[in-house]
Amino acid sequence: MRRARRRLRSTVSVLIGLALLTGCTGTGTADGGAVDSPLEPLPPAPTADSTAPNEDSAEPGEACEDPTASYAPVGEVPEPEDFAPGSTMAEIRDRGHLRVGVSSDSVNLSSRDPFTREIVGFDVDVASWIAEAVIGDPDALEFVVLEARQRASALEADDVDIVARAYTITCNRWERVAFSAEYLHSSQRLLVDRDDEIDGVGDLEGRTVCAAAQTTTIEALDAIPGITIVPGRTHTDCLVKFQQRTVDAISADDTVLAGLAVQDPHAKVVGPPMSAEPYGVATHRDEVDLVETINAVLEERVADGSWMSSYETWFASTLGPLDSAPTPVYGRAP
């Protein structure tokens, strides 16, 4: 009977999940209108022994005591017309829109609303604040939907100006991109069936766990003995596998799992935090001026209450209230 119930709800939940998923990499405007993607077609989904380049596999080339340390903002954010000629911000302003790498299936962070077709969420709010500061229009956004493994390469290829896609700041990743100060803190946990007895990583021996390919989640799971790791193209891909009973659990940031639980009411988030996941807005590695500006924007939005309002909209009901935003750490030298 339990298996029959699972199959029935899986059909409904998968349809909900697929309604949120774009199904391919592409771009869209702030109002959800699709346009042609500048990115190459995606290669096949990685497997456990994939040799695809991984941004987390290289050793950092310099000392990195605190990866969350970013470039300090330089004063207040100027008006858009006052950005210095030749600066990254002036280039974006003159183009007229901010190109943002996002997810389309991370509910509450950035996902396509199945009714309005707009991409919405906490990460989208952050991108809107940056667009308003640099261009003068919070809706001057062009979204480029990325898988996790495309984040760094999209910046390096100049397909996007920023990536706001649940991007955990690490020392290795600083070798390829630059990060803002931490704007949202998450923790890696587990999503399991409500009827399952899994309460944490200690109960995973002999179990199969899905995680999005080329994320810090995979690295943390590698340290757990006795489990089988199944990489998924996206978190929605993992949700489909979970609902089809080909995996026993999903591991991801709790901010992501909270969105998956919304799509599957028979799932639950369990376990103590397995790792800390500080999110940063990523830019091209050499665009220090843009990072400094983003950090100033984030400080302003924390001070005026916009950050807390956004958190309460997207996460308070599932992850609980917060007293304050993450404290920024500066000190990185260009």
Wavefront OBJ file of the C-alpha trace (Angstrom):
o trace
v 0.000 0.000 0.000
v 2.844 2.382 0.843
v 4.390 1.907 -2.610
v 1.038 2.493 -4.317
v 0.514 5.734 -2.414
v 3.986 6.858 -3.396
v 3.395 6.242 -7.090
v 0.137 8.193 -7.037
v 1.530 11.274 -5.359
v 4.686 11.046 -7.478
v 2.658 11.565 -10.646
v 1.100 14.734 -9.237
v 4.316 16.067 -7.688
v 6.442 15.404 -10.746
v 3.966 17.354 -12.866
v 4.210 20.254 -10.428
v 7.990 20.065 -10.507
v 8.131 19.925 -14.284
v 5.841 22.946 -14.483
v 8.518 24.865 -12.583
v 11.367 23.525 -14.695
v 12.260 25.114 -18.016
v 13.592 21.836 -19.326
v 16.655 23.373 -20.972
v 19.247 26.028 -20.569
v 18.099 29.381 -21.894
v 17.473 32.992 -21.197
v 14.466 35.060 -20.318
v 13.503 38.588 -19.470
v 12.294 39.749 -16.078
v 8.701 39.283 -17.167
v 9.316 35.686 -18.127
v 9.531 36.121 -21.893
v 11.888 33.542 -23.361
v 14.622 34.472 -25.795
v 17.263 32.372 -27.531
v 20.068 31.103 -25.325
v 23.658 32.211 -25.972
v 24.983 29.025 -24.361
v 26.012 25.824 -26.101
v 23.695 22.801 -25.776
v 24.274 20.871 -22.566
v 26.333 17.673 -22.614
v 24.804 14.512 -21.160
v 24.180 14.465 -17.415
v 27.317 13.562 -15.469
v 27.688 10.116 -13.957
v 29.496 9.113 -10.782
v 32.769 8.611 -12.686
v 32.411 11.690 -14.887
v 35.676 13.383 -15.886
v 34.001 16.696 -16.663
v 35.900 19.718 -15.265
v 34.904 20.510 -11.703
v 35.485 23.959 -10.267
v 35.902 22.448 -6.796
v 38.631 19.949 -7.713
v 41.599 22.310 -8.122
v 43.840 23.321 -5.260
v 43.654 27.047 -4.401
v 46.644 28.944 -5.756
v 47.037 31.267 -2.784
v 46.350 31.407 0.924
v 42.645 31.570 1.687
v 42.012 31.722 5.409
v 38.423 32.910 5.049
v 36.762 32.394 1.653
v 33.879 34.710 2.629
v 36.254 37.703 2.816
v 35.386 39.940 -0.132
v 36.369 43.364 -1.457
v 35.251 46.240 0.753
v 32.682 48.618 -0.763
v 33.970 52.061 -1.642
v 31.537 54.534 -0.126
v 27.902 54.835 -1.130
v 26.555 53.586 -4.432
v 26.528 56.494 -6.904
v 23.633 57.296 -9.188
v 23.746 55.245 -12.411
v 24.809 58.250 -14.498
v 27.750 58.868 -12.176
v 29.602 55.577 -12.673
v 33.061 56.197 -14.090
v 33.454 55.744 -17.856
v 35.120 52.438 -18.595
v 33.935 50.809 -15.374
v 32.081 47.500 -15.403
v 28.998 49.259 -14.054
v 29.046 51.857 -16.862
v 29.240 49.073 -19.434
v 26.197 47.335 -17.927
v 24.323 50.642 -17.596
v 24.972 51.552 -21.225
v 23.799 48.115 -22.399
v 20.536 48.694 -20.525
v 20.103 45.359 -18.790
v 21.880 43.113 -16.295
v 22.544 39.538 -17.451
v 21.980 37.221 -14.503
v 22.783 33.527 -14.226
v 20.016 31.856 -12.224
v 18.294 28.559 -11.571
v 14.773 28.053 -12.861
v 13.805 25.226 -10.511
v 15.044 26.238 -7.036
v 11.755 27.226 -5.435
v 12.111 30.260 -3.116
v 15.580 31.053 -4.506
v 14.874 31.363 -8.239
v 12.212 29.414 -10.079
v 9.698 30.031 -12.816
v 6.244 30.660 -11.439
v 3.969 28.234 -13.330
v 1.134 30.788 -13.456
v 2.902 34.065 -14.277
v 5.933 32.491 -16.034
v 8.144 35.007 -14.203
v 11.332 33.824 -12.496
v 10.986 34.798 -8.847
v 12.696 34.221 -5.508
v 15.266 35.545 -3.086
v 18.113 35.425 -5.620
v 15.958 37.354 -8.089
v 15.320 40.030 -5.463
v 19.080 40.394 -4.979
v 19.620 40.719 -8.735
v 16.862 43.354 -8.910
v 18.584 45.441 -6.234
v 21.804 45.370 -8.252
v 20.009 46.286 -11.496
v 18.267 49.199 -9.809
v 21.566 50.511 -8.449
v 23.544 50.123 -11.678
v 20.894 50.823 -14.325
v 18.154 52.614 -12.402
v 15.542 49.948 -13.202
v 14.996 46.884 -10.961
v 13.319 45.068 -13.854
v 16.191 45.560 -16.318
v 17.159 41.898 -16.033
v 17.957 39.235 -18.605
v 17.996 35.775 -17.051
v 20.303 33.017 -18.249
v 19.192 29.693 -16.788
v 22.227 27.697 -15.663
v 22.926 24.320 -14.187
v 25.276 24.399 -11.202
v 28.182 23.119 -13.286
v 27.833 26.035 -15.747
v 28.154 28.886 -13.272
v 31.874 29.623 -13.559
v 32.104 28.909 -17.286
v 29.192 31.267 -18.030
v 31.078 34.105 -16.332
v 34.345 33.220 -18.055
v 32.602 33.176 -21.452
v 30.964 36.560 -20.729
v 27.495 35.073 -21.147
v 26.398 36.696 -17.865
v 27.418 39.676 -15.739
v 26.643 38.017 -12.404
v 25.557 34.645 -11.082
v 22.992 34.607 -8.283
v 22.316 30.893 -8.060
v 22.813 29.399 -4.584
v 26.571 29.771 -5.189
v 28.556 28.693 -2.134
v 31.738 30.703 -1.600
v 34.857 28.495 -1.399
v 38.602 29.057 -1.719
v 38.781 26.912 -4.862
v 36.008 28.843 -6.547
v 37.833 32.143 -5.995
v 40.386 30.797 -8.489
v 37.824 31.172 -11.293
v 35.319 33.825 -10.142
v 35.031 36.699 -7.686
v 32.400 36.787 -4.946
v 30.457 39.402 -3.079
v 30.244 39.193 0.684
v 27.904 36.480 1.970
v 24.287 37.462 1.328
v 22.511 34.305 2.520
v 23.601 31.472 4.791
v 22.510 27.901 4.208
v 23.439 24.450 5.555
v 23.607 21.087 3.825
v 20.945 18.632 5.046
v 18.775 15.769 3.756
v 15.325 15.395 2.202
v 13.656 12.011 2.839
v 10.209 10.421 2.720
v 8.058 11.226 5.759
v 7.669 7.494 6.418
v 11.421 6.835 6.278
v 13.489 6.332 9.427
v 16.442 8.363 8.180
v 17.128 11.142 10.695
v 20.622 12.148 9.572
v 23.830 11.037 7.895
v 24.303 8.260 10.452
v 21.326 6.438 8.937
v 22.532 6.563 5.328
v 24.663 3.395 5.243
v 23.538 1.227 2.349
v 21.316 4.022 1.004
v 21.343 5.925 -2.289
v 21.553 9.724 -2.199
v 21.069 12.172 -5.062
v 22.813 15.557 -5.236
v 23.261 18.117 -7.994
v 26.445 17.490 -9.964
v 29.525 19.631 -9.325
v 28.314 21.218 -6.105
v 29.894 21.357 -2.659
v 27.200 18.851 -1.654
v 28.903 16.101 -3.646
v 32.210 16.802 -1.898
v 30.596 16.481 1.539
v 28.825 13.245 0.597
v 32.104 11.724 -0.593
v 33.273 11.705 3.021
v 30.348 9.532 4.181
v 31.132 5.785 4.007
v 28.681 3.160 2.814
v 26.449 5.298 0.581
v 25.871 5.431 -3.160
v 25.940 8.926 -4.656
v 23.813 9.616 -7.739
v 24.593 12.960 -9.433
v 21.612 14.797 -10.884
v 21.644 17.502 -13.530
v 19.560 19.748 -11.277
v 17.773 19.553 -7.953
v 14.507 18.938 -9.787
v 16.192 15.997 -11.507
v 16.998 14.652 -8.037
v 13.389 15.210 -6.951
v 12.116 13.152 -9.890
v 14.540 10.323 -9.029
v 13.419 10.507 -5.404
v 9.756 10.325 -6.347
v 10.424 7.418 -8.695
v 12.121 5.618 -5.771
v 15.466 5.256 -7.550
v 17.139 7.148 -4.678
v 16.369 7.134 -0.955
v 17.275 10.730 -0.180
v 18.337 14.067 -1.632
v 21.143 16.099 -0.124
v 21.365 19.825 -0.784
v 21.358 23.186 0.954
v 18.394 23.559 3.297
v 17.268 26.617 1.323
v 16.940 24.357 -1.730
v 15.404 21.439 0.173
v 12.741 23.743 1.604
v 11.633 24.462 -1.967
v 11.614 20.760 -2.881
v 9.495 20.011 0.176
v 6.956 22.554 -1.071
v 6.662 20.509 -4.264
v 6.372 17.180 -2.406
v 4.276 17.359 0.775
v 5.211 13.765 1.646
v 8.874 14.692 1.992
v 10.642 16.179 5.004
v 13.957 17.895 5.721
v 15.978 16.084 8.391
v 19.310 16.009 10.155
v 21.699 18.497 11.693
v 23.748 20.673 9.317
v 26.394 18.677 7.448
v 28.294 21.747 6.259
v 28.032 25.531 6.140
v 27.034 27.011 2.769
v 27.626 30.794 2.544
v 26.139 32.188 -0.677
v 27.788 34.973 -2.653
v 26.950 36.814 -5.862
v 29.630 35.822 -8.380
v 31.199 38.007 -11.051
v 34.039 37.636 -13.517
v 37.249 37.131 -11.551
v 38.765 40.475 -12.604
v 35.716 42.714 -12.074
v 36.641 43.983 -8.634
v 34.766 47.253 -9.188
v 31.508 45.371 -9.714
v 32.055 43.307 -6.554
v 32.696 46.478 -4.548
v 29.484 47.974 -5.912
v 27.449 44.844 -5.181
v 28.733 44.820 -1.606
v 27.675 48.434 -1.182
v 24.227 47.582 -2.586
v 23.867 44.660 -0.183
v 24.802 46.862 2.791
v 22.195 49.430 1.750
v 19.475 46.796 1.340
v 20.219 45.291 4.725
v 20.097 48.740 6.331
v 16.773 49.763 4.743
v 15.045 46.472 5.626
v 14.741 45.118 2.089
v 16.905 42.088 2.850
v 14.832 41.036 5.856
v 11.578 41.615 3.981
v 12.757 39.339 1.183
v 13.886 36.648 3.610
v 10.533 36.711 5.380
v 8.731 36.406 2.048
v 10.672 33.400 0.788
v 12.085 31.486 3.763
v 10.697 32.418 7.174
v 7.758 30.002 6.948
v 9.976 26.994 6.163
v 13.357 27.775 7.730
v 12.217 29.985 10.602
v 12.822 33.655 11.404
v 16.234 35.324 11.529
v 17.464 38.149 13.726
v 19.751 39.628 11.090
v 21.402 39.185 7.711
v 24.860 37.580 7.479
v 27.621 39.895 8.680
v 29.843 40.867 5.708
v 33.540 40.075 5.897
v 36.005 42.240 3.952
v 39.753 42.453 3.618
v 40.511 40.784 0.279
v 43.050 42.698 -1.770
v 42.603 43.080 -5.552
l 1 2 3 4 5 6 7 8 9 10 11 12 13 14 15 16 17 18 19 20 21 22 23 24 25 26 27 28 29 30 31 32 33 34 35 36 37 38 39 40 41 42 43 44 45 46 47 48 49 50 51 52 53 54 55 56 57 58 59 60 61 62 63 64 65 66 67 68 69 70 71 72 73 74 75 76 77 78 79 80 81 82 83 84 85 86 87 88 89 90 91 92 93 94 95 96 97 98 99 100 101 102 103 104 105 106 107 108 109 110 111 112 113 114 115 116 117 118 119 120 121 122 123 124 125 126 127 128 129 130 131 132 133 134 135 136 137 138 139 140 141 142 143 144 145 146 147 148 149 150 151 152 153 154 155 156 157 158 159 160 161 162 163 164 165 166 167 168 169 170 171 172 173 174 175 176 177 178 179 180 181 182 183 184 185 186 187 188 189 190 191 192 193 194 195 196 197 198 199 200 201 202 203 204 205 206 207 208 209 210 211 212 213 214 215 216 217 218 219 220 221 222 223 224 225 226 227 228 229 230 231 232 233 234 235 236 237 238 239 240 241 242 243 244 245 246 247 248 249 250 251 252 253 254 255 256 257 258 259 260 261 262 263 264 265 266 267 268 269 270 271 272 273 274 275 276 277 278 279 280 281 282 283 284 285 286 287 288 289 290 291 292 293 294 295 296 297 298 299 300 301 302 303 304 305 306 307 308 309 310 311 312 313 314 315 316 317 318 319 320 321 322 323 324 325 326 327 328 329 330 331 332 333 334
